[in-house]
Amino acid sequence: MSHWKYIINNKCYWDIESFYQKQTLRNRTYIHAANGILMLSVPVKHSGKNIRRKFNDVLIENNQDWKKNHFKSIKIAYQSSPYYEFYENKLIDFFKQDNNQLYKLNLSSILLVLNCLKYISTSTA
């Protein structure tokens, strides 16, 4: 949580001109599910063998049903958690977004978390 606190309290810059690297957290995240850690991976379009792409050039492969699968996995993992119902509509709205670029999806997910954290901090104060 300390990195989220830092982001909330400071100006942060994100280098979208850097080169995209496979096998990194740029297109995946992990959640705690009933049977252990579950990886959620956003499929990306491949541009060819060994072609280096900048992060802002990476496109999402939206032909797959990854949004439905990710939402279902998150719901199953967390629906019995306290306050899940307060965030479910935000998650639904997030997965309805039409992001074709990976960096835009990532930025949108960061803004979602920041929005939820600010809501918690103001509602519990």
C-alpha positions as CSV (number, residue, x, y, z in Angstrom):
1,M,0.0,0.0,0.0
2,S,2.9,2.4,0.5
3,H,3.5,2.8,-3.2
4,W,-0.2,3.9,-3.6
5,K,0.2,6.4,-0.8
6,Y,3.3,7.7,-2.6
7,I,1.4,8.1,-5.9
8,I,-1.5,9.9,-4.2
9,N,0.8,12.3,-2.4
10,N,3.4,13.0,-5.2
11,K,3.6,13.9,-8.8
12,C,4.4,10.7,-10.7
13,Y,5.5,10.4,-14.3
14,W,5.0,7.4,-16.5
15,D,7.4,6.7,-19.4
16,I,5.2,5.3,-22.2
17,E,8.0,5.8,-24.7
18,S,10.1,3.0,-23.1
19,F,10.3,-0.4,-24.8
20,Y,7.7,-3.0,-24.0
21,Q,9.1,-6.2,-22.5
22,K,7.4,-9.5,-22.4
23,Q,6.9,-11.4,-19.2
24,T,6.5,-8.2,-17.1
25,L,3.7,-6.7,-15.1
26,R,2.8,-4.4,-17.9
27,N,0.1,-6.8,-19.2
28,R,-0.5,-9.0,-16.1
29,T,-1.4,-8.9,-12.5
30,Y,-2.0,-11.4,-9.7
31,I,-5.0,-11.8,-7.4
32,H,-5.5,-14.0,-4.4
33,A,-8.1,-16.7,-5.3
34,A,-9.5,-19.6,-3.4
35,N,-6.9,-22.0,-4.7
36,G,-3.9,-19.6,-4.3
37,I,-2.4,-16.9,-6.5
38,L,-4.1,-16.4,-9.9
39,M,-2.5,-14.5,-12.8
40,L,-4.7,-12.3,-14.9
41,S,-3.0,-11.6,-18.2
42,V,-4.2,-9.1,-20.9
43,P,-3.5,-10.5,-24.4
44,V,-1.6,-8.3,-26.7
45,K,-1.2,-8.2,-30.4
46,H,2.1,-9.5,-31.7
47,S,3.9,-7.4,-34.3
48,G,6.3,-10.0,-35.5
49,K,9.4,-11.8,-34.3
50,N,12.0,-9.8,-32.3
51,I,10.5,-6.4,-33.2
52,R,11.0,-4.0,-30.3
53,R,7.9,-1.9,-29.6
54,K,7.4,1.1,-27.5
55,F,4.9,0.7,-24.7
56,N,2.5,3.2,-26.2
57,D,2.5,1.1,-29.4
58,V,1.3,-2.1,-27.8
59,L,-2.2,-3.0,-28.8
60,I,-4.6,-5.2,-26.9
61,E,-5.9,-8.4,-28.5
62,N,-9.6,-7.7,-28.0
63,N,-10.8,-10.7,-30.0
64,Q,-10.4,-12.9,-26.9
65,D,-12.9,-12.8,-24.1
66,W,-10.4,-11.7,-21.5
67,K,-12.5,-8.9,-20.0
68,K,-15.3,-11.3,-19.1
69,N,-12.9,-13.9,-17.7
70,H,-11.0,-11.3,-15.6
71,F,-14.1,-9.8,-14.2
72,K,-15.5,-13.3,-13.4
73,S,-12.2,-14.3,-11.7
74,I,-12.1,-11.1,-9.6
75,K,-15.8,-11.5,-8.6
76,I,-15.4,-15.1,-7.6
77,A,-12.2,-14.3,-5.6
78,Y,-13.5,-11.2,-3.8
79,Q,-17.4,-11.2,-3.8
80,S,-17.5,-12.4,-0.1
81,S,-15.0,-9.7,1.0
82,P,-16.2,-6.7,3.0
83,Y,-17.1,-3.8,0.8
84,Y,-16.9,-5.7,-2.5
85,E,-20.4,-4.6,-3.4
86,F,-19.3,-0.9,-3.1
87,Y,-16.7,-1.5,-5.8
88,E,-18.4,-3.9,-8.1
89,N,-20.0,-1.2,-10.3
90,K,-16.7,0.5,-10.7
91,L,-15.2,-2.8,-11.9
92,I,-18.1,-3.3,-14.3
93,D,-17.5,0.2,-15.7
94,F,-13.8,-0.5,-16.0
95,F,-14.3,-3.6,-18.0
96,K,-16.8,-1.9,-20.3
97,Q,-14.2,0.6,-21.4
98,D,-13.0,0.3,-24.9
99,N,-9.2,0.5,-24.5
100,N,-7.2,-0.7,-27.5
101,Q,-3.8,0.4,-26.2
102,L,-2.2,-1.4,-23.2
103,Y,-0.9,1.8,-21.7
104,K,-4.4,3.3,-21.7
105,L,-5.8,0.3,-20.0
106,N,-3.0,0.4,-17.4
107,L,-3.6,4.1,-16.7
108,S,-7.3,3.5,-16.4
109,S,-6.7,0.7,-13.9
110,I,-4.3,2.9,-11.8
111,L,-6.9,5.7,-11.8
112,L,-9.6,3.2,-10.7
113,V,-7.5,2.1,-7.7
114,L,-6.6,5.7,-6.8
115,N,-10.3,6.6,-7.0
116,C,-11.1,3.8,-4.6
117,L,-8.3,4.6,-2.2
118,K,-9.4,8.3,-2.1
119,Y,-12.9,7.2,-1.4
120,I,-11.8,5.0,1.5
121,S,-9.6,7.7,3.0
122,T,-12.4,10.3,2.9
123,S,-15.1,8.0,4.0
124,T,-13.3,6.7,7.0
125,A,-11.8,10.0,8.3
